[in-house]
Amino acid sequence: MFLTAQPLDPIAFEIGPLTIFWYGILIGLGAFLGYLLTNREMKKRGLPADMLADLLMFALPAAIIGARIYYVIFRWEQFADNPISAFAIWEGGLAIHGALIASVITGLIFAKVRKVSFWKLADITAPGILLGQAIGRWGNFMNQEVYGGEVPRSFLENMMLPNFIIEQMFINGAYHHPTFLYESVWNILGVALLLYLRRWNLRRGELFITYFIYYSIGRLVIEGIRTDYLLLFGVLRTAQVLSITLIIAGIILIIYRRKKGLADKRYLDN
């Protein structure tokens, strides 16, 4: 018989009437570290020093809004009785696919306005985006969300997880798969893979497409373990449907762009 500890406090600190949540801090930290990683590469690739900051000024708000809208659409029953609660993003409820959709749209518009190749910009930012996702998942950990089905405590102990993770996975009277951790680790490995693939000097756009394929493979598997999934038509797991779509579309896009000569430039080309 184990005496379980209290869950970690999702509130980091309070300043007067202002409440700061770990969820927001960790998402912000992920965005900041992703920025540092990307900014270094932007300079190497000869892009203006202020371009990334300008892009993030539009992309970050768009990503947060897109992530929330996506989540609210597929969980409308949760907000129907109190629509104003849809604005309480500090309580959790941001869908990464919504953020990615909004970010890609923002990137396309930004690239056109600034007269720079979207694919070049996308390739450079891909590892930083994935790093931000990896760290942001720990915000879900603090909110005790994005977890999987029930497991015995021994399962978590055999994974040699630190006690604070094991205890935080004790939810509603049972221990659960730390699927937030599975995805975070998968994403960190993905960052290493993308950085390695830079040396291969892939054709322009293929690093970004590889990011989508890689992330979607992991999400497809992990989503099958999660319990707090979004549903499409009340039956299909939305993230799995979208992941399969992105994997297939990514492979087809790489083949199509090569056959049509749309990917003649390489990653390291100016």
Residue frames as qw, qx, qy, qz and C-alpha x, y, z in Angstrom:
[[0.000, 0.890, 0.457, 0.000, 0.00, 0.00, 0.00],
 [0.457, 0.180, 0.020, 0.871, 1.49, 3.31, -1.11],
 [0.070, -0.777, -0.367, 0.507, 0.78, 6.71, 0.36],
 [0.482, 0.549, 0.365, 0.577, 0.37, 8.92, -2.67],
 [0.253, -0.277, -0.128, 0.918, 1.54, 12.51, -2.58],
 [0.305, 0.760, 0.340, -0.462, -0.61, 15.49, -3.47],
 [0.649, 0.563, 0.321, 0.399, -0.53, 16.47, -7.16],
 [0.424, -0.079, 0.030, 0.902, 1.82, 19.27, -8.11],
 [0.122, 0.739, 0.352, -0.561, 0.33, 22.74, -7.93],
 [0.551, 0.546, 0.441, 0.452, -0.42, 24.01, -11.47],
 [0.005, -0.989, -0.060, -0.135, 0.03, 27.57, -10.17],
 [0.681, 0.289, -0.277, 0.613, 3.65, 28.73, -10.25],
 [0.280, -0.252, -0.398, 0.837, 3.16, 31.95, -8.28],
 [0.018, 0.840, 0.524, 0.141, 0.83, 34.88, -7.77],
 [0.299, 0.007, -0.082, 0.951, 1.57, 38.58, -7.99],
 [0.314, 0.148, 0.198, -0.917, -1.35, 40.46, -6.49],
 [0.736, 0.305, 0.303, -0.523, -4.39, 39.61, -8.60],
 [0.580, 0.563, -0.513, -0.290, -2.21, 38.04, -11.31],
 [0.841, -0.231, 0.483, -0.081, -1.92, 34.25, -11.29],
 [0.326, 0.627, -0.649, -0.282, 0.94, 32.65, -13.24],
 [0.952, -0.028, 0.228, -0.204, 0.44, 29.00, -14.23],
 [0.506, -0.402, 0.686, 0.335, 3.18, 26.48, -14.97],
 [0.655, 0.489, 0.565, 0.118, 1.29, 25.63, -18.15],
 [0.330, 0.942, 0.054, 0.023, 1.97, 29.07, -19.61],
 [0.294, -0.805, 0.481, 0.182, 5.54, 29.21, -18.30],
 [0.634, -0.161, 0.712, 0.254, 6.48, 25.89, -19.90],
 [0.596, 0.658, 0.430, 0.165, 4.86, 26.73, -23.21],
 [0.105, 0.985, -0.130, -0.034, 6.71, 30.06, -23.14],
 [0.473, -0.610, 0.596, 0.223, 9.98, 28.30, -22.28],
 [0.712, 0.201, 0.628, 0.241, 9.50, 25.91, -25.18],
 [0.442, 0.861, 0.224, 0.114, 8.86, 28.80, -27.55],
 [0.140, -0.933, 0.312, 0.108, 11.95, 30.65, -26.25],
 [0.566, -0.395, 0.673, 0.267, 14.33, 27.69, -26.60],
 [0.660, 0.471, 0.548, 0.207, 12.88, 26.94, -30.02],
 [0.239, 0.971, 0.019, -0.011, 13.55, 30.57, -30.94],
 [0.325, -0.770, 0.505, 0.216, 17.20, 30.34, -29.82],
 [0.661, -0.042, 0.699, 0.270, 17.76, 27.16, -31.83],
 [0.543, 0.676, 0.465, 0.181, 16.09, 28.60, -34.92],
 [0.060, 0.987, -0.061, -0.134, 17.66, 32.05, -34.72],
 [0.464, -0.567, 0.578, 0.359, 21.15, 30.60, -34.77],
 [0.578, 0.199, 0.708, 0.353, 20.35, 28.71, -37.97],
 [0.330, 0.887, 0.322, -0.024, 18.65, 31.74, -39.55],
 [0.123, -0.893, 0.313, 0.298, 21.89, 33.68, -39.23],
 [0.516, -0.273, 0.723, 0.369, 23.88, 30.83, -40.79],
 [0.487, 0.464, 0.693, 0.260, 21.51, 30.72, -43.75],
 [0.260, 0.059, 0.234, 0.935, 21.96, 34.44, -44.39],
 [0.140, -0.728, -0.587, -0.324, 18.47, 35.63, -43.46],
 [0.037, -0.665, 0.139, -0.733, 17.98, 39.03, -41.77],
 [0.212, 0.081, -0.776, 0.589, 18.57, 39.01, -38.03],
 [0.340, 0.070, 0.404, -0.846, 15.13, 40.43, -37.27],
 [0.508, 0.015, -0.603, -0.615, 13.16, 38.12, -39.57],
 [0.420, -0.202, -0.878, 0.114, 12.51, 35.40, -37.01],
 [0.031, -0.283, -0.547, 0.787, 11.38, 37.89, -34.37],
 [0.377, 0.171, -0.179, -0.892, 9.03, 39.45, -36.93],
 [0.511, -0.055, -0.775, -0.368, 7.66, 36.02, -37.86],
 [0.320, -0.240, -0.837, 0.374, 7.10, 35.01, -34.23],
 [0.146, 0.140, 0.273, -0.940, 5.27, 38.27, -33.53],
 [0.619, 0.102, -0.249, -0.738, 2.52, 37.00, -35.82],
 [0.602, 0.083, -0.778, -0.162, 2.97, 33.22, -35.63],
 [0.160, -0.009, -0.831, 0.532, 2.86, 32.80, -31.83],
 [0.410, 0.167, 0.371, -0.816, -0.48, 34.56, -31.27],
 [0.665, 0.219, -0.412, -0.583, -1.88, 32.80, -34.35],
 [0.446, 0.125, -0.884, 0.067, -0.68, 29.43, -33.02],
 [0.062, 0.087, 0.751, -0.651, -2.29, 29.94, -29.61],
 [0.535, 0.246, 0.113, -0.800, -5.56, 31.12, -31.14],
 [0.631, 0.247, -0.608, -0.414, -5.54, 28.29, -33.67],
 [0.280, 0.085, -0.921, 0.256, -4.77, 25.71, -30.99],
 [0.238, 0.164, 0.626, -0.724, -7.64, 26.92, -28.83],
 [0.601, 0.276, -0.131, -0.739, -10.16, 27.18, -31.65],
 [0.531, 0.205, -0.795, -0.212, -9.31, 23.65, -32.79],
 [0.131, -0.025, -0.891, 0.435, -9.74, 22.30, -29.27],
 [0.357, 0.224, 0.410, -0.809, -13.00, 24.15, -28.62],
 [0.589, 0.233, -0.420, -0.650, -14.51, 22.98, -31.93],
 [0.605, 0.068, -0.786, -0.107, -13.96, 19.33, -31.08],
 [0.298, -0.232, -0.784, 0.493, -14.87, 19.75, -27.41],
 [0.193, -0.392, -0.164, -0.885, -17.76, 22.16, -27.79],
 [0.640, -0.518, -0.531, -0.201, -19.93, 20.19, -25.34],
 [0.597, -0.266, -0.422, 0.628, -17.42, 21.23, -22.65],
 [0.169, -0.120, -0.075, 0.975, -18.02, 24.94, -23.33],
 [0.118, -0.480, -0.655, -0.573, -21.61, 25.03, -24.57],
 [0.397, -0.747, -0.530, 0.056, -23.09, 25.97, -21.18],
 [0.339, -0.853, 0.008, 0.396, -20.42, 28.58, -20.47],
 [0.712, 0.619, 0.098, 0.317, -18.89, 29.83, -23.76],
 [0.033, -0.944, 0.269, -0.187, -16.79, 32.46, -21.97],
 [0.750, -0.496, 0.427, 0.091, -14.72, 29.60, -20.47],
 [0.847, 0.437, 0.148, 0.264, -13.33, 28.98, -23.95],
 [0.257, 0.869, -0.233, 0.352, -10.98, 31.91, -23.27],
 [0.605, -0.698, 0.363, -0.124, -9.48, 30.30, -20.12],
 [0.780, 0.469, -0.410, 0.057, -6.47, 28.82, -21.91],
 [0.027, -0.598, 0.690, -0.406, -4.41, 28.72, -18.68],
 [0.759, -0.179, 0.479, -0.404, -6.57, 25.78, -17.62],
 [0.389, -0.144, 0.858, 0.302, -5.24, 23.77, -20.57],
 [0.571, 0.583, 0.556, -0.158, -6.92, 22.76, -23.78],
 [0.237, 0.752, -0.371, -0.491, -4.59, 23.71, -26.63],
 [0.908, 0.218, 0.356, 0.042, -4.50, 21.32, -29.58],
 [0.401, -0.493, 0.472, 0.611, -1.11, 21.22, -31.28],
 [0.427, 0.339, 0.694, 0.471, -2.63, 20.43, -34.67],
 [0.101, 0.919, 0.380, 0.020, -4.62, 23.64, -34.52],
 [0.306, -0.823, 0.208, 0.432, -1.45, 25.54, -33.67],
 [0.490, -0.168, 0.638, 0.570, 0.42, 23.97, -36.60],
 [0.348, 0.637, 0.618, 0.302, -2.35, 24.75, -39.08],
 [0.038, -0.979, -0.172, 0.106, -2.46, 28.39, -37.97],
 [0.436, -0.666, 0.369, 0.480, 1.34, 28.65, -37.99],
 [0.517, 0.119, 0.655, 0.537, 1.66, 27.27, -41.53],
 [0.227, 0.824, 0.471, 0.216, -0.96, 29.72, -42.82],
 [0.225, -0.944, 0.041, 0.239, 0.83, 32.57, -41.04],
 [0.544, -0.410, 0.510, 0.525, 4.18, 31.41, -42.45],
 [0.488, 0.434, 0.611, 0.447, 2.84, 31.30, -46.01],
 [0.083, 0.952, 0.273, 0.111, 1.51, 34.85, -45.75],
 [0.411, -0.824, 0.214, 0.326, 4.68, 36.11, -44.04],
 [0.610, -0.142, 0.557, 0.545, 6.96, 34.51, -46.66],
 [0.397, 0.646, 0.517, 0.398, 4.96, 36.07, -49.49],
 [0.087, -0.989, -0.120, -0.004, 5.02, 39.53, -47.91],
 [0.429, -0.767, 0.373, 0.296, 8.74, 39.36, -47.08],
 [0.672, 0.655, -0.305, -0.162, 9.57, 37.80, -50.48],
 [0.144, -0.510, 0.844, -0.082, 11.42, 34.80, -49.03],
 [0.531, 0.044, -0.797, -0.285, 10.99, 31.12, -49.85],
 [0.745, -0.417, 0.108, -0.510, 8.39, 29.57, -47.56],
 [0.969, -0.006, -0.242, 0.058, 10.10, 26.18, -47.85],
 [0.497, 0.411, -0.448, 0.619, 13.45, 27.65, -46.84],
 [0.301, -0.489, 0.325, -0.752, 11.86, 29.33, -43.84],
 [0.888, -0.250, -0.042, -0.384, 9.94, 26.17, -42.94],
 [0.859, 0.167, -0.407, 0.263, 13.04, 23.95, -43.11],
 [0.257, 0.444, -0.468, 0.720, 14.97, 26.27, -40.82],
 [0.444, -0.399, 0.286, -0.750, 12.20, 26.51, -38.23],
 [0.823, -0.113, -0.479, -0.284, 11.23, 22.79, -38.13],
 [0.602, -0.018, -0.672, 0.432, 13.67, 21.62, -35.39],
 [0.009, -0.144, 0.391, -0.909, 12.82, 24.64, -33.23],
 [0.637, -0.209, -0.179, -0.720, 9.09, 23.98, -33.55],
 [0.819, -0.121, -0.559, -0.054, 9.53, 20.37, -32.49],
 [0.398, 0.083, -0.595, 0.693, 11.71, 21.42, -29.54],
 [0.299, -0.203, 0.182, -0.915, 8.98, 23.81, -28.42],
 [0.780, -0.181, -0.362, -0.477, 6.43, 21.00, -28.63],
 [0.690, 0.002, -0.665, 0.286, 8.64, 18.69, -26.54],
 [0.182, 0.046, -0.526, 0.829, 8.95, 21.20, -23.70],
 [0.438, -0.190, -0.064, -0.876, 5.36, 22.41, -23.96],
 [0.703, -0.202, -0.644, -0.223, 4.10, 18.89, -23.18],
 [0.402, -0.096, -0.682, 0.603, 5.39, 19.35, -19.62],
 [0.289, -0.112, 0.139, -0.941, 2.75, 22.04, -19.22],
 [0.739, -0.161, -0.447, -0.477, 0.21, 19.26, -19.78],
 [0.603, -0.044, -0.716, 0.349, 2.03, 17.27, -17.08],
 [0.059, 0.037, -0.472, 0.879, 1.57, 20.07, -14.57],
 [0.532, -0.042, -0.017, -0.845, -2.15, 20.25, -15.39],
 [0.431, -0.014, 0.884, -0.180, -2.51, 16.45, -15.13],
 [0.715, 0.543, 0.143, -0.417, -3.76, 16.15, -18.71],
 [0.605, 0.588, -0.510, -0.168, -2.62, 14.26, -21.82],
 [0.328, -0.377, 0.846, -0.186, -2.34, 10.95, -20.02],
 [0.463, 0.111, -0.778, -0.409, -3.18, 7.40, -21.04],
 [0.786, -0.328, -0.404, -0.335, -5.06, 4.43, -19.69],
 [0.651, -0.662, 0.290, -0.232, -4.62, 2.94, -16.24],
 [0.687, 0.354, -0.597, 0.213, -1.44, 1.05, -15.35],
 [0.773, -0.544, -0.265, 0.191, -0.14, -0.45, -12.09],
 [0.228, -0.939, 0.247, 0.073, 2.34, 1.63, -10.13],
 [0.738, -0.314, 0.503, 0.322, 4.94, -1.08, -10.75],
 [0.658, 0.581, 0.343, 0.334, 4.73, -0.33, -14.49],
 [0.118, 0.963, -0.066, 0.233, 5.87, 3.25, -13.88],
 [0.553, -0.723, 0.407, 0.076, 8.51, 2.19, -11.38],
 [0.829, 0.026, 0.458, 0.321, 9.93, -0.32, -13.87],
 [0.497, 0.779, 0.152, 0.350, 10.35, 2.58, -16.30],
 [0.601, -0.203, -0.213, 0.743, 12.66, 4.09, -13.64],
 [0.015, 0.755, 0.243, 0.609, 10.67, 7.31, -13.61],
 [0.130, 0.194, -0.505, 0.831, 11.35, 9.80, -10.81],
 [0.067, -0.414, -0.832, 0.363, 8.79, 9.76, -8.03],
 [0.176, 0.439, 0.182, -0.862, 7.37, 13.19, -8.84],
 [0.385, 0.162, -0.585, -0.696, 6.26, 11.94, -12.28],
 [0.271, -0.184, -0.945, -0.012, 4.84, 8.71, -10.83],
 [0.018, -0.440, -0.661, 0.608, 2.80, 10.60, -8.24],
 [0.256, 0.375, -0.085, -0.887, 1.57, 13.16, -10.75],
 [0.387, 0.063, -0.751, -0.532, 0.25, 10.28, -12.84],
 [0.073, -0.316, -0.893, 0.311, -2.01, 9.22, -9.95],
 [0.268, -0.016, -0.155, -0.951, -5.29, 10.64, -11.24],
 [0.721, -0.134, -0.133, -0.666, -8.83, 9.85, -10.12],
 [0.800, -0.343, 0.403, -0.281, -7.67, 7.02, -7.90],
 [0.937, 0.143, 0.262, 0.181, -5.41, 5.22, -10.39],
 [0.337, -0.548, 0.457, 0.614, -2.01, 5.46, -12.07],
 [0.669, 0.690, 0.208, -0.182, -1.91, 6.26, -15.78],
 [0.744, 0.266, 0.238, 0.565, 0.39, 6.07, -18.79],
 [0.177, -0.729, 0.019, 0.660, 2.49, 9.29, -18.91],
 [0.639, 0.535, 0.450, 0.321, 1.70, 9.86, -22.58],
 [0.066, 0.994, -0.072, -0.045, 2.82, 13.47, -22.26],
 [0.454, -0.653, 0.555, 0.245, 6.29, 12.04, -21.52],
 [0.722, 0.183, 0.606, 0.279, 6.17, 9.58, -24.41],
 [0.458, 0.821, 0.271, 0.205, 5.46, 12.42, -26.81],
 [0.161, -0.952, 0.241, 0.100, 8.04, 14.72, -25.25],
 [0.592, -0.412, 0.621, 0.308, 10.77, 12.09, -25.60],
 [0.657, 0.445, 0.548, 0.265, 9.66, 11.27, -29.15],
 [0.260, 0.956, 0.110, 0.082, 9.88, 14.95, -30.04],
 [0.342, -0.814, 0.421, 0.209, 13.34, 15.38, -28.51],
 [0.657, -0.084, 0.663, 0.349, 14.58, 12.44, -30.57],
 [0.515, 0.718, 0.431, 0.183, 12.94, 14.09, -33.57],
 [0.009, -0.979, 0.153, 0.132, 14.89, 17.29, -32.98],
 [0.488, -0.520, 0.627, 0.315, 18.13, 15.28, -33.03],
 [0.645, 0.304, 0.651, 0.263, 17.02, 13.54, -36.23],
 [0.362, 0.898, 0.240, 0.066, 16.19, 16.80, -38.01],
 [0.179, -0.895, 0.354, 0.205, 19.49, 18.37, -36.98],
 [0.588, -0.246, 0.701, 0.320, 21.28, 15.29, -38.32],
 [0.589, 0.542, 0.568, 0.190, 19.34, 15.38, -41.60],
 [0.125, 0.956, -0.061, -0.259, 20.53, 18.95, -42.17],
 [0.340, -0.573, 0.638, 0.387, 23.94, 17.46, -42.95],
 [0.573, 0.249, 0.744, 0.236, 22.39, 15.40, -45.74],
 [0.060, 0.337, -0.254, -0.905, 21.47, 18.66, -47.46],
 [0.360, 0.459, 0.812, -0.018, 18.00, 17.47, -48.41],
 [0.127, 0.430, 0.468, 0.762, 16.09, 19.25, -51.11],
 [0.116, -0.111, 0.249, -0.955, 14.39, 22.40, -49.98],
 [0.654, -0.192, -0.095, -0.726, 11.14, 21.75, -48.12],
 [0.772, -0.021, -0.628, -0.095, 11.88, 18.12, -47.34],
 [0.259, 0.094, -0.706, 0.653, 13.17, 18.75, -43.83],
 [0.393, -0.049, 0.261, -0.880, 9.89, 20.44, -42.93],
 [0.785, 0.016, -0.364, -0.501, 7.84, 17.68, -44.56],
 [0.589, 0.094, -0.765, 0.244, 9.94, 15.08, -42.71],
 [0.077, -0.124, 0.567, -0.811, 9.09, 16.88, -39.47],
 [0.658, -0.019, 0.028, -0.752, 5.38, 16.49, -40.17],
 [0.800, 0.092, -0.559, -0.196, 5.77, 12.82, -41.12],
 [0.406, 0.163, -0.755, 0.488, 7.94, 12.03, -38.08],
 [0.248, -0.102, 0.478, -0.836, 5.70, 13.82, -35.59],
 [0.727, 0.016, -0.154, -0.669, 2.58, 12.25, -37.09],
 [0.679, 0.098, -0.728, 0.006, 3.99, 8.72, -36.76],
 [0.210, 0.050, -0.732, 0.647, 4.59, 9.24, -33.05],
 [0.394, -0.001, 0.254, -0.883, 1.27, 10.98, -32.50],
 [0.708, 0.025, -0.497, -0.502, -0.59, 8.21, -34.33],
 [0.600, -0.033, -0.772, 0.207, 0.73, 5.60, -31.89],
 [0.131, -0.014, -0.590, 0.796, 0.56, 7.69, -28.71],
 [0.459, -0.092, -0.049, -0.882, -2.96, 8.91, -29.44],
 [0.705, -0.119, -0.638, -0.287, -4.09, 5.29, -29.28],
 [0.490, -0.140, -0.708, 0.488, -2.99, 5.17, -25.63],
 [0.052, -0.115, 0.246, -0.961, -4.45, 8.52, -24.54],
 [0.017, -0.508, -0.839, 0.194, -7.79, 8.83, -22.79],
 [0.074, 0.729, 0.271, -0.625, -8.42, 12.55, -23.36],
 [0.314, 0.044, 0.626, 0.713, -8.63, 12.46, -27.15],
 [0.386, 0.402, 0.027, -0.830, -10.74, 14.60, -29.47],
 [0.517, 0.251, 0.816, 0.059, -13.29, 12.81, -31.63],
 [0.197, 0.228, -0.453, -0.839, -14.25, 13.32, -35.26],
 [0.594, -0.124, -0.527, -0.595, -17.92, 12.53, -36.03],
 [0.697, -0.436, 0.284, -0.494, -18.11, 11.19, -32.50],
 [0.999, 0.014, 0.046, -0.024, -16.26, 8.01, -33.49],
 [0.798, 0.366, -0.137, 0.459, -12.78, 8.57, -34.94],
 [0.538, -0.639, -0.054, 0.547, -9.86, 9.98, -32.98],
 [0.335, 0.937, 0.040, -0.090, -9.20, 13.29, -34.69],
 [0.187, -0.799, 0.531, 0.213, -5.43, 13.33, -34.15],
 [0.604, -0.107, 0.760, 0.215, -5.06, 9.83, -35.59],
 [0.587, 0.674, 0.444, 0.061, -7.08, 10.68, -38.70],
 [0.179, 0.969, -0.149, -0.081, -5.03, 13.84, -39.22],
 [0.427, -0.610, 0.632, 0.216, -1.75, 12.03, -38.52],
 [0.675, 0.183, 0.680, 0.219, -2.48, 9.36, -41.14],
 [0.448, 0.856, 0.256, 0.028, -3.48, 12.10, -43.59],
 [0.045, -0.934, 0.328, 0.137, -0.25, 14.04, -42.97],
 [0.579, -0.358, 0.687, 0.255, 1.96, 10.96, -43.31],
 [0.635, 0.426, 0.603, 0.227, 0.41, 10.01, -46.66],
 [0.290, 0.947, 0.138, 0.015, 0.29, 13.61, -47.88],
 [0.284, -0.830, 0.414, 0.244, 3.90, 14.22, -46.87],
 [0.610, -0.134, 0.702, 0.342, 5.20, 11.19, -48.76],
 [0.526, 0.649, 0.513, 0.198, 3.14, 12.08, -51.84],
 [0.074, 0.991, -0.009, -0.114, 4.31, 15.71, -51.68],
 [0.416, -0.624, 0.552, 0.364, 8.00, 14.73, -51.57],
 [0.577, 0.148, 0.722, 0.352, 7.58, 12.42, -54.58],
 [0.365, 0.823, 0.428, 0.076, 5.46, 14.95, -56.50],
 [0.060, -0.958, 0.152, 0.235, 7.84, 17.87, -55.93],
 [0.461, -0.442, 0.648, 0.415, 10.82, 15.81, -57.07],
 [0.539, 0.348, 0.707, 0.297, 9.09, 14.52, -60.20],
 [0.261, 0.895, 0.348, 0.104, 7.86, 17.99, -61.16],
 [0.561, 0.320, -0.089, 0.758, 11.23, 19.61, -60.50],
 [0.268, -0.854, -0.148, -0.421, 9.78, 21.77, -57.74],
 [0.695, -0.700, 0.141, 0.079, 12.50, 20.79, -55.29],
 [0.759, 0.512, -0.167, 0.366, 15.70, 21.45, -57.21],
 [0.022, 0.748, -0.409, 0.523, 17.25, 23.68, -54.55],
 [0.669, -0.113, -0.663, 0.317, 18.96, 22.16, -51.53],
 [0.501, -0.775, -0.349, 0.160, 18.72, 23.09, -47.87],
 [0.548, -0.493, 0.048, 0.674, 22.13, 24.77, -47.88],
 [0.370, 0.440, 0.407, 0.710, 21.48, 26.73, -51.08],
 [0.044, -0.313, -0.224, 0.922, 21.04, 30.48, -50.79]]
